[in-house]
Amino acid sequence: MDSIDTEILVIGGGSTGTGILRDAALRGFKALLVDRGDLASGTTGRYHGLLHSGGRYVVSDPVSARECREENAILRKIAADCIEDTGGLFVVTDDDDPAYAHQFVAGCKVAGIGFSEMPLAEVLRREPRLNPRISQAFWVPDAAIDSWKTVWANARDAQAHGGAVLTYRKVTSLLREGSTVNGAIVENTRTGEETTIHADFTINASGAWAGQIAAMAGISVNVLSGKGIMIAMNHRLTQMVINRCKYPTDGDILVPIRTVCVIGTTDAHVADPDEWAIEDHEIQFMLDEGEKLIPGFRQARALRVWGGVRPLYQPHGEAITETREVTRTYTLLDHPTSDGLQNFITMTGGKFTTYRQMAEVTMDAVCRYLKTQRACTTATQTLPDSEDQHYYWLGTRLANREANLHDDQLICECELITRNRLIASFDQRDAPDLDDVRRAMRLGMGPCQGGFCVLRAAGLLHATGKDSIQATNQHLLNFLEERWRGVQPLLWGDQLRQMQLDRLIFEDILDVEHLPSPDNRAT
Ligand SMILES: Cc1cc2nc3c(=O)[nH]c(=O)nc-3n(C[C@H](O)[C@H](O)[C@H](O)COP(=O)(O)OP(=O)(O)OC[C@H]3O[C@@H](n4cnc5c(N)ncnc54)[C@H](O)[C@@H]3O)c2cc1C
């Protein structure tokens, strides 16, 4: 069995884990991160896309509101390229209790969140599709933030400072000697090979799976999984984030991100973070709530539905409440102190918005345990591509495309991905996977959901020589299956027509079900 020595081992490659990896690398530690899948393939890559101002939590969860407010300001400086500065509104509709607006205003003042009441004529001028019966609206510094870009920027910066990332490595057990955790054994989920990782300190940043990792050390950590679903509509029906001005509940936020807008979300306790389903009643509820914000919402084309699971920490002894009621603040579980288990801590809960602060608190604790003083610099050191502190601009891809119209072929029309960019993305990976490239570049995420581009992308992938015909076919089949999962519950209107066309292309013309692939040995 191979073995690796490191000072810090981080388990989990979501926002929390990659934030910790970067923080550790910038403090000069030799640090290694492992994830059972690709980076951001857990909840971080399946979230709503909102850089919270904190407004949502000012009444229900003031500590989380303050954390979001602080980190919103910091991320705008260090991660500008990942953020689209849309601004946000909290609006009072006919269905909302007008009294909540007073609590909201008071809460924003206490949490220090900059807000201003916007005249309704101005609201409707800027957002003409909004329900004209809105009675009050408050502007807040909400924004849209791209989780994939943020996670990759953290990972790249960590690597530039000596940090290492091993994806597709599943922790199968922790190394424990007496009351000390000394690292982990990981299994390569593609080859089955095992590696022993010896670490001075092990950090459990595995989100909703944190309880499973802690159990490997023989301790119990009660992280509830709160499932939420979201639906992407094929246009930006609004340009600002729109929140209902009411106590947080289901379906009350619309986030414009890239070329789509996303309505969400729900919150339901599920027993297993890997086993859950999206129910039709949840979809219908989202669309009904969308209709309250945007009359005619249901007539817009719903592109895709997906879900993710929140890591919600609940101390033992507290009765399981509705997951909606569990705090959105983060928790550092200090196992040396609370469980007598040395060199092992868990960071869980929190928001994507607060990932950097979570990493700072984690590494401060690790430094205390390792008896070393190394200052955190992540609040001021910008991420790669954010050095000029310019926010992401939606027109960027089109402007780039117009500059090379005659030099480069378009592979994905919806997301304006060119042949050269796609090949460069394949070249960056040892074992390229079409779904990983989708996350990195948004391949196949537009209205056709890969119908026109993924067969071209598969051809280019094979041309790199990194995979056999069979393996490339398998990537294609996996990609189509994953896309199908998210559109199948939304088959009506234009999306049904689109999927009929995609079916004709892939089943009737290409006969993909019978392509030679490892899963299709009979052919
Ligand atoms: C529906 C929904 C909407 C949300 N919307 C927002 C929002 O708009 N704004 C916001 O700020 N926050 C939002 N959140 C919260 C936010 O997404 C999460 O708090 C955050 O992404 C959690 O990141 P994480 O790194 O802790 O967990 P994850 O991203 O889940 O990362 C954990 C990682 O651990 C890995 N792992 C698990 N087991 C193992 C193992 N045995 N070995 C190796 N690796 C393992 C997983 O593969 C995973 O990649 C939302 C959450 C949900 C569910």
The ligand as an ORCA input file, in Angstrom:
! r2SCAN-3c Opt
* xyz 0 1
  C     -30.333     23.454     -1.058
  C     -29.231     24.266     -0.461
  C     -29.060     25.590     -0.836
  C     -28.035     26.346     -0.269
  N     -27.875     27.631     -0.673
  C     -26.889     28.373     -0.146
  C     -26.685     29.682     -0.608
  O     -27.355     30.156     -1.529
  N     -25.691     30.413     -0.033
  C     -24.905     29.915      0.972
  O     -24.049     30.643      1.471
  N     -25.068     28.642      1.418
  C     -26.037     27.868      0.877
  N     -26.211     26.585      1.287
  C     -25.314     26.031      2.319
  C     -23.992     25.608      1.689
  O     -24.183     25.059      0.414
  C     -23.289     24.583      2.559
  O     -23.254     25.026      3.877
  C     -21.850     24.361      2.102
  O     -21.764     24.196      0.703
  C     -21.275     23.140      2.792
  O     -19.956     22.955      2.314
  P     -19.063     21.803      2.912
  O     -17.745     21.921      2.275
  O     -19.123     21.856      4.403
  O     -19.800     20.459      2.472
  P     -19.761     19.718      1.047
  O     -19.730     20.682     -0.070
  O     -20.869     18.715      1.043
  O     -18.369     18.982      1.064
  C     -18.161     17.791      1.801
  C     -17.326     16.879      0.952
  O     -16.958     15.738      1.717
  C     -16.819     14.669      0.807
  N     -16.844     13.384      1.508
  C     -17.894     12.802      2.131
  N     -17.540     11.605      2.617
  C     -16.226     11.424      2.296
  C     -15.295     10.372      2.506
  N     -15.629      9.233      3.154
  N     -14.037     10.516      2.019
  C     -13.660     11.645      1.349
  N     -14.521     12.656      1.120
  C     -15.784     12.556      1.600
  C     -17.986     14.854     -0.146
  O     -17.750     14.219     -1.395
  C     -18.070     16.370     -0.266
  O     -17.447     16.848     -1.445
  C     -27.199     25.776      0.708
  C     -27.360     24.440      1.077
  C     -28.361     23.685      0.486
  C     -28.511     22.255      0.845
*
